[in-house]
Amino acid sequence: MSRKLLQVALSLFATCLSCMDVYAGEELPAQIQTGEHRLVLNGSGARTKTFLELYVAGLYLTKPNSNSTNIIAADEPMAIRIKITSGFVSQSSLVDSLEDGFKKVSGGDTREIRKEINQFREFFKDEIKKGDVFEMVYLPNQGVSVSKNGKLMGTVAGAKFKQALFGIWLSDKPADADLKQALLTPTKRR
């Protein structure tokens, strides 16, 4: 392949990737209200695997922040919102992916939060299809509440669990490094 042709191909590929971020930003609201807390979209992006977009995700915080360590450790309201954009995402594949994320974040030893992970998994026992929206909202002294398409599935207590959950996307070993970067890059609204 000639150098010029390679440059054109890379340019087209970069353009496609930037389109995904714009698409992800359009899929998610600029803010969400959870009780008395208004959370604003910090950043958004697409989770891809082998060039296939699986879902778009948005990180919601009380104020913009690009420091993943501080976000994971913070005991303040925050949320991750996921919209499934592929019919290839099934209940079992999503649960397996989350389980893998918890293992990566905990260095392979999930015993300390195993009870909470098992409780969390129960919220994803129903069929998952393209267009489903999940919100995982953390509130101090309450825990992480999970909603599917606006219906509360349940709440898991504990700051350690919250840190592990948000670590799936924001830790040093995230599920998707490009998505991590997108979540940490404050979204500019037009």
Secondary structure, 3 states (H helix, E strand, C coil): CCHHHHHHHHHHHHHHHHHHHHHHHHHCCCEEEECCEEEEEEEEEEEEECCEEEEEEEEEECCCCCCHHHHHHCCCCEEEEEEECCCCCCHHHHHHHHHHHHHHHCCCCCHHHHHHHHHHHHCCCCCCCCCCEEEEEEECCCEEEEEECCEEEEEECCHHHHHHHHHHHHCCCCCCHHHHHHHHCCCCCC
